[in-house]
Amino acid sequence: GGYLSNVEQIQLGQAKVQPKLAEWSVEFGGKAKQSQILFLQGSSLYAFGGNVSKNPHDFNKESFVDEAFRFDLAARSVEQLPKMPAAVQSGGAFLAGPRNDPSIYVLGGIGYTGDKYQSLDTIYQYRVRSKAWTDEVQHLPGPRAMFSTASQAGTFMYGGRSTPDNPGKPETEQLAGVIVVDAPGARTDDRI
Protein backbone atom coordinates (compact mmCIF):
# COMPACT_ATOMS: atom_id res chain seq x y z
CA GLY A 1 0.00 0.00 0.00
CA GLY A 2 0.92 3.61 -0.02
CA TYR A 3 0.04 6.99 1.42
CA LEU A 4 -0.90 10.33 -0.07
CA SER A 5 0.56 12.82 2.35
CA ASN A 6 1.50 16.24 0.99
CA VAL A 7 -0.50 19.08 -0.53
CA GLU A 8 1.37 22.31 -1.16
CA GLN A 9 -0.12 25.74 -1.71
CA ILE A 10 1.81 28.68 -3.14
CA GLN A 11 0.27 32.16 -3.22
CA LEU A 12 1.38 33.94 -6.39
CA GLY A 13 1.51 37.70 -6.71
CA GLN A 14 2.75 38.40 -3.20
CA ALA A 15 6.04 40.08 -2.39
CA LYS A 16 7.50 36.97 -0.77
CA VAL A 17 6.24 33.66 -2.00
CA GLN A 18 6.06 31.34 0.97
CA PRO A 19 4.93 27.80 0.26
CA LYS A 20 2.30 26.54 2.66
CA LEU A 21 2.41 22.82 3.32
CA ALA A 22 -0.67 20.97 4.53
CA GLU A 23 -0.03 17.35 5.44
CA TRP A 24 -2.43 14.47 5.91
CA SER A 25 -2.34 10.79 5.18
CA VAL A 26 -4.82 8.34 3.80
CA GLU A 27 -3.99 4.67 3.49
CA PHE A 28 -4.81 3.04 0.19
CA GLY A 29 -4.10 -0.29 -1.47
CA GLY A 30 -2.18 1.11 -4.43
CA LYS A 31 1.14 -0.40 -5.46
CA ALA A 32 2.43 2.35 -7.78
CA LYS A 33 5.38 4.34 -6.45
CA GLN A 34 5.90 6.67 -9.44
CA SER A 35 4.86 7.63 -12.98
CA GLN A 36 1.10 7.61 -12.34
CA ILE A 37 -1.07 9.56 -14.75
CA LEU A 38 -2.63 12.23 -12.54
CA PHE A 39 -5.73 14.29 -13.25
CA LEU A 40 -7.47 16.81 -10.97
CA GLN A 41 -11.22 17.45 -11.27
CA GLY A 42 -12.57 19.72 -8.55
CA SER A 43 -11.52 18.14 -5.25
CA SER A 44 -10.97 14.72 -6.86
CA LEU A 45 -7.43 13.68 -7.73
CA TYR A 46 -7.38 10.68 -10.07
CA ALA A 47 -4.30 8.43 -10.28
CA PHE A 48 -4.14 5.99 -13.20
CA GLY A 49 -1.54 3.26 -13.77
CA GLY A 50 2.06 3.82 -12.74
CA ASN A 51 5.13 1.82 -11.81
CA VAL A 52 5.78 -0.20 -8.62
CA SER A 53 9.53 0.38 -8.65
CA LYS A 54 11.31 3.36 -7.10
CA ASN A 55 13.78 3.19 -10.02
CA PRO A 56 12.53 5.63 -12.70
CA HIS A 57 13.97 3.46 -15.48
CA ASP A 58 12.56 0.10 -14.40
CA PHE A 59 10.61 -1.00 -17.46
CA ASN A 60 10.12 -4.65 -16.51
CA LYS A 61 6.63 -5.82 -17.43
CA GLU A 62 5.88 -6.71 -13.79
CA SER A 63 6.62 -3.11 -12.74
CA PHE A 64 3.71 -1.60 -14.68
CA VAL A 65 0.27 -1.46 -13.01
CA ASP A 66 -3.29 -1.04 -14.27
CA GLU A 67 -4.70 0.30 -11.02
CA ALA A 68 -6.90 3.39 -10.74
CA PHE A 69 -7.82 5.49 -7.70
CA ARG A 70 -9.80 8.64 -6.91
CA PHE A 71 -8.58 10.66 -3.94
CA ASP A 72 -11.19 13.03 -2.48
CA LEU A 73 -8.98 15.83 -1.21
CA ALA A 74 -11.82 17.56 0.67
CA ALA A 75 -13.02 14.43 2.49
CA ARG A 76 -9.50 12.98 2.83
CA SER A 77 -10.65 9.65 1.49
CA VAL A 78 -9.74 7.31 -1.33
CA GLU A 79 -11.77 5.10 -3.64
CA GLN A 80 -10.39 2.26 -5.71
CA LEU A 81 -11.75 2.42 -9.26
CA PRO A 82 -12.06 -0.37 -11.84
CA LYS A 83 -8.73 -1.41 -13.32
CA MET A 84 -7.55 0.25 -16.52
CA PRO A 85 -7.79 -1.71 -19.79
CA ALA A 86 -3.97 -2.06 -19.73
CA ALA A 87 -1.01 -1.34 -17.45
CA VAL A 88 0.50 2.01 -18.43
CA GLN A 89 2.67 4.80 -17.01
CA SER A 90 3.89 8.29 -17.97
CA GLY A 91 0.91 9.36 -20.08
CA GLY A 92 -1.54 12.24 -19.84
CA ALA A 93 -5.23 12.81 -19.19
CA PHE A 94 -7.99 15.33 -19.86
CA LEU A 95 -11.71 15.76 -19.20
CA ALA A 96 -14.38 16.08 -21.90
CA GLY A 97 -18.07 15.47 -22.38
CA PRO A 98 -21.28 16.91 -20.97
CA ARG A 99 -21.14 18.29 -17.44
CA ASN A 100 -23.65 15.68 -16.20
CA ASP A 101 -21.70 12.73 -17.65
CA PRO A 102 -18.03 13.65 -18.26
CA SER A 103 -15.25 11.29 -19.27
CA ILE A 104 -11.55 11.31 -18.48
CA TYR A 105 -9.44 10.35 -21.49
CA VAL A 106 -6.07 8.73 -20.73
CA LEU A 107 -3.58 9.35 -23.54
CA GLY A 108 -0.46 7.48 -24.62
CA GLY A 109 2.20 6.65 -22.06
CA ILE A 110 4.56 3.71 -21.82
CA GLY A 111 3.30 0.16 -21.71
CA TYR A 112 3.73 -3.26 -23.21
CA THR A 113 2.65 -4.51 -26.61
CA GLY A 114 3.27 -8.24 -26.43
CA ASP A 115 6.71 -8.68 -24.88
CA LYS A 116 8.04 -5.23 -25.79
CA TYR A 117 7.72 -2.02 -23.81
CA GLN A 118 7.22 1.08 -25.88
CA SER A 119 5.47 4.42 -26.10
CA LEU A 120 1.78 3.97 -26.81
CA ASP A 121 -0.68 5.68 -29.14
CA THR A 122 -3.78 4.53 -27.23
CA ILE A 123 -6.61 6.64 -25.84
CA TYR A 124 -8.73 5.06 -23.10
CA GLN A 125 -12.01 6.55 -21.89
CA TYR A 126 -13.09 6.46 -18.23
CA ARG A 127 -16.74 7.42 -17.67
CA VAL A 128 -16.83 9.29 -14.35
CA ARG A 129 -20.51 8.68 -13.59
CA SER A 130 -20.75 4.98 -14.52
CA LYS A 131 -17.15 4.26 -13.40
CA ALA A 132 -16.49 2.19 -16.52
CA TRP A 133 -13.61 2.00 -19.01
CA THR A 134 -13.84 1.92 -22.79
CA ASP A 135 -10.85 0.25 -24.41
CA GLU A 136 -9.00 2.23 -27.08
CA VAL A 137 -11.65 4.71 -28.22
CA GLN A 138 -9.14 6.30 -30.60
CA HIS A 139 -5.40 6.46 -31.33
CA LEU A 140 -2.91 9.31 -31.32
CA PRO A 141 -1.16 10.08 -34.64
CA GLY A 142 1.91 8.31 -33.23
CA PRO A 143 3.21 6.82 -29.99
CA ARG A 144 3.99 9.36 -27.26
CA ALA A 145 4.95 9.30 -23.57
CA MET A 146 6.33 11.69 -20.93
CA PHE A 147 4.57 14.73 -22.39
CA SER A 148 2.62 17.64 -20.94
CA THR A 149 -1.06 18.37 -21.52
CA ALA A 150 -3.17 21.50 -21.23
CA SER A 151 -6.93 21.63 -21.79
CA GLN A 152 -9.21 24.45 -22.80
CA ALA A 153 -11.93 23.64 -25.36
CA GLY A 154 -9.67 20.85 -26.66
CA THR A 155 -6.51 19.26 -25.34
CA PHE A 156 -3.00 20.17 -26.38
CA MET A 157 -0.13 17.69 -25.98
CA TYR A 158 3.37 19.16 -25.88
CA GLY A 159 6.68 17.42 -26.49
CA GLY A 160 7.40 14.05 -24.97
CA ARG A 161 9.32 11.02 -26.09
CA SER A 162 8.76 8.05 -28.27
CA THR A 163 10.51 4.92 -27.04
CA PRO A 164 11.69 2.40 -29.61
CA ASP A 165 9.66 -0.71 -30.27
CA ASN A 166 12.84 -2.69 -29.57
CA PRO A 167 13.73 -2.86 -25.84
CA GLY A 168 17.35 -3.62 -26.74
CA LYS A 169 17.70 -0.27 -28.49
CA PRO A 170 18.45 2.42 -25.87
CA GLU A 171 17.70 5.50 -27.99
CA THR A 172 14.48 7.42 -27.67
CA GLU A 173 13.17 10.07 -30.00
CA GLN A 174 12.62 13.49 -28.45
CA LEU A 175 9.34 14.91 -29.79
CA ALA A 176 8.91 18.64 -30.22
CA GLY A 177 5.52 18.84 -31.91
CA VAL A 178 2.13 19.78 -30.54
CA ILE A 179 -0.92 17.55 -30.97
CA VAL A 180 -4.46 18.85 -30.55
CA VAL A 181 -6.92 16.20 -29.35
CA ASP A 182 -10.65 16.84 -29.72
CA ALA A 183 -12.96 14.49 -27.87
CA PRO A 184 -16.65 13.93 -28.52
CA GLY A 185 -18.64 16.39 -26.44
CA ALA A 186 -15.61 18.57 -25.68
CA ARG A 187 -16.69 21.66 -23.78
CA THR A 188 -16.59 24.59 -26.13
CA ASP A 189 -18.43 26.88 -23.71
CA ASP A 190 -15.31 27.18 -21.52
CA ARG A 191 -13.24 29.13 -24.05
CA ILE A 192 -11.21 32.11 -22.84
C-alpha positions, 0 to 999 in steps of 0.5 A: 500500500501507499500513502498520499501525504502532501498538498502544497499551496503557493500564493502567487503575486505576493512580495514573498512567495512562501509555500504553505504545506498541509499534510495528511495521510490516507492509506490506500491499497495502491502499489504504484510508487511513481509515474502515475497519470494524474488528473485533478477534477474539482476536489478529486485527484485521479491516479491511473496506472504507474510503476511499482519500482522506485527506479525511474527506469525500471521498465520490466513488465511486472513493474507496470500497473493497471490500477486506478484510484480517486482521492477526495482531497476535501473528504481525505478519502480514497476510492479504488476504481475499476482497473484500466484496460492495460497497465500504463505509465507516464501518459496524460489525461484530460476531461471532456463530455457533458457536465452531467456525464463527463469522461476522463481520457487517458492518452499514450504513455509507456506500456507493453505490446506483447513482450516489448515495452514502448510508447503507446498511441492509445486513448482510453475513456473512463466514464466518471458517472458509470465508473467504466472504461472503454478500451481504445476509443481512438489512437494518437497520430503516433506513440507518445509518452512523458509529455505535458497536456493542457486543456481548454476547449480541446486538449494540447499535448506538448513534447514528450518522447517516443521509445523504440519498439525494440527494448534492446535499443536504448535511444528514444526520439525526443518529440517537439511537436504539438498535438491537438486532441478533440474528444466527442462532447468537448466543452466549447463553452469554456473558451477564454 
